[in-house]
């Protein structure tokens, strides 16, 4: 009877040893697979890290571009003074031409060199007046384009902020994945 029990115990010990070897093999296989999965995860997450970094950079560039356009818009306020300055110059030239005609009438000179100068001054006044209108129109077109660019940049900035929030969540998720993988290994 003892011999039978001893045989049974020996069989059980042998079965336990076999089970231990199987478990060690399974454990080693699981470790290899986990390491392989960790390497694949790290390799695949590199592009996600690049996306996170690029999203942050886009947000920063969008903010800088919006600031530049806002400064440009403020500069247009200074440019608004140009057409009125040109208009004052045109008025002054026209006034000078009118005064020259009056003086010519008083002196009795109706033709000749002085008349040519008066006509040229008058033409210069008209040219200055047209220039003022042209400058004013161009400034208005630039203002409209700057406003449009600013609106687009503001929209881009909102989208960049949204992308940045997603990037921060992705970054946190990637950190958790890395931490989990390091704990498994």
C-alpha positions in Angstrom: 0.0 0.0 0.0 2.8 2.4 0.8 4.4 1.5 -2.4 1.2 2.3 -4.3 1.0 5.6 -2.5 4.6 6.3 -3.2 4.0 5.5 -6.9 1.0 7.8 -6.9 3.0 10.6 -5.3 5.8 10.1 -7.7 3.4 10.3 -10.6 1.9 13.4 -9.2 5.3 15.0 -8.7 6.2 14.1 -12.3 3.0 15.5 -13.6 3.6 18.7 -11.6 7.1 19.0 -13.1 5.7 18.6 -16.6 3.0 21.2 -15.8 5.8 23.5 -14.4 7.7 23.1 -17.7 4.6 23.8 -19.7 3.8 26.8 -17.6 7.4 28.1 -18.0 7.2 27.6 -21.7 3.8 29.4 -21.9 5.1 32.2 -19.7 8.2 32.7 -21.9 6.0 32.7 -25.0 3.8 35.3 -23.4 6.8 37.4 -22.5 8.1 37.2 -26.1 4.7 38.1 -27.5 4.3 41.0 -25.0 7.8 42.3 -26.0 6.9 42.0 -29.6 3.6 43.8 -29.1 5.4 46.5 -27.1 8.0 47.0 -29.9 5.2 47.1 -32.5 3.3 49.6 -30.4 6.3 51.9 -30.0 7.1 51.6 -33.7 3.5 52.4 -34.7 3.1 55.2 -32.2 6.0 57.2 -33.6 3.8 58.6 -36.3 1.2 59.5 -33.7 3.9 61.4 -31.7 4.8 63.3 -34.9 1.1 64.1 -35.4 0.9 65.4 -31.8 4.0 67.6 -32.3 2.8 68.9 -35.7 -0.6 69.7 -34.3 1.0 71.8 -31.5 3.2 73.6 -34.1 0.2 74.3 -36.4 -1.6 75.9 -33.4 1.4 78.1 -32.6 1.9 79.1 -36.3 -1.7 80.0 -36.6 -1.6 82.2 -33.6 1.5 84.0 -34.9 -0.1 84.5 -38.3 -3.2 85.9 -36.8 -1.1 88.4 -34.8 0.7 89.5 -37.9 -2.5 90.0 -39.8 -3.9 92.0 -36.8 -0.8 94.2 -36.8 -1.2 94.7 -40.6 -4.8 95.7 -40.0 -3.8 98.3 -37.5 -1.2 99.6 -40.0 -4.0 100.2 -42.4 -5.4 102.7 -40.0 -2.2 104.7 -40.5 -2.6 104.3 -44.2 -6.1 105.9 -44.0 -4.4 109.2 -43.6 -2.7 109.0 -47.0 -5.8 109.7 -49.2 -6.8 112.7 -47.1 -3.2 114.1 -47.3 -3.2 113.6 -51.0 -6.7 115.3 -51.2 -5.4 118.3 -49.2 -2.4 118.5 -51.5 -4.7 118.4 -54.6 -6.9 121.1 -53.1 -3.8 123.2 -52.4 -2.6 122.8 -56.0 -6.0 123.7 -57.4 -6.1 126.7 -55.1 -2.7 127.7 -56.3 -3.8 127.3 -60.0 -6.9 129.4 -59.4 -4.8 132.1 -57.7 -2.4 132.1 -60.6 -5.2 132.5 -63.1 -6.6 135.4 -61.0 -3.2 137.1 -61.0 -2.8 136.5 -64.7 -6.2 138.2 -65.3 -5.1 141.2 -63.2 -1.8 141.5 -64.9 -3.4 141.1 -68.4 -1.4 138.0 -69.4 -3.8 135.6 -71.0 -1.3 133.4 -72.9 2.2 132.5 -73.1 4.6 130.8 -70.6 2.7 131.7 -67.5 -0.5 130.2 -69.0 1.3 126.9 -69.7 2.5 126.8 -66.1 -1.0 127.4 -64.7 -2.4 124.7 -67.0 0.3 122.3 -65.8 -0.4 123.1 -62.2 -4.1 122.5 -62.8 -3.3 119.2 -64.5 -1.1 118.3 -61.5 -4.0 119.0 -59.1 -6.3 116.7 -61.1 -3.7 114.0 -61.1 -3.2 114.4 -57.4 -7.0 114.1 -56.9 -7.1 110.9 -59.0 -4.1 109.5 -57.1 -5.9 110.1 -53.8 -9.0 108.3 -55.0 -6.8 105.5 -56.4 -4.9 105.1 -53.1 -8.1 105.1 -51.1 -9.6 102.4 -53.3 -6.4 100.3 -53.0 -6.3 100.7 -49.3 -9.9 99.6 -49.1 -9.2 96.5 -51.2 -6.2 95.6 -49.0 -8.4 96.2 -45.9 -11.0 93.8 -47.3 -8.4 91.2 -48.1 -6.7 91.6 -44.7 -10.2 91.2 -43.0 -10.8 88.1 -45.1 -7.4 86.6 -44.2 -8.0 87.5 -40.5 -11.4 85.7 -40.6 -9.8 82.6 -42.2 -6.9 82.6 -39.7 -9.4 82.9 -36.8 -11.2 79.9 -38.2 -7.9 78.0 -38.6 -7.0 79.0 -35.1 -10.2 77.5 -33.7 -9.6 74.3 -35.7 -6.0 74.3 -34.5 -7.2 74.6 -30.9 -9.5 71.6 -31.5 -6.7 69.6 -33.0 -4.4 70.6 -30.2 -7.0 69.3 -27.7 -7.1 66.0 -29.6 -3.3 65.9 -29.7 -3.1 66.4 -26.0 -5.5 63.5 -25.4 -3.5 61.4 -27.9 -0.3 62.4 -26.1 -1.7 61.3 -22.7 -3.0 58.0 -24.2 0.5 57.3 -25.7 2.1 58.0 -22.3 -0.3 55.6 -20.7 0.4 53.0 -23.3 4.2 53.4 -22.8 3.8 53.2 -19.1 1.6 50.1 -19.3 4.1 48.4 -21.6 7.0 49.2 -19.3 5.1 47.7 -16.4 4.3 44.5 -18.4 8.0 44.1 -19.3 
